[in-house]
Each structure stands twice: as C-alpha cells, then as structure tokens.
Amino acid sequence: MPEMLITGSQLLTGREGERIQDGAVLIRGTQICAVGSLAEVTPQASTAAERVSCPGATILPGLIDCHVHLAFDASADFVTHLQSSSDQD
C-alpha cells in the first residue's frame, strides 16, 4: 500500500486554538493513519514512504473541499439558466 508522509511548520488539529509546531501527517493508501508532531509520526513511516516537506506551510489533515453550488446545473451557460428560473425551480 503506498504511503506518504507530509510535514510542515505547523499542523492544525481542528480543536479551537490547538496547533502542533513541526507537524506531520502519515497517509497509507487513502487513509490518514497518524497525525501529530514530526518526532512522533516520522518513526511510523516506512523507508519507502513518499516524503513531502512543506516548510513554512500549515497542514490541515482531513480537510476536504465541500464547496458546491447546488443551484447551478451542467449547462454551458448555467448563470443565464439560473436567472431565467423561478425561485421555486
């Protein structure tokens, strides 16, 4: 199973105000399997793990893009289509 170790200057845990300096995320396949400080996560990575170093960056493990426009359709001119639709549509 492919493995990736991502490191950065800080890691946001998702808890209010909590951050880990010199953070790391270990991913195996499609799952995040370890999150924490570089010192505690790095030993869990295999020697074959792809290593992605992001100095100066903030890591946000588990963040996904949920940005959608539910009112837009797949037409070529979706804005005009939306403007010509009623609120009920």
Beta strands, then each sheet from edge to edge (+ up, - down):
strand 1: 3-12
strand 2: 19-28
strand 3: 31-37
strand 4: 50-59
sheet 1: 3+ 2- 1+ 4+
end
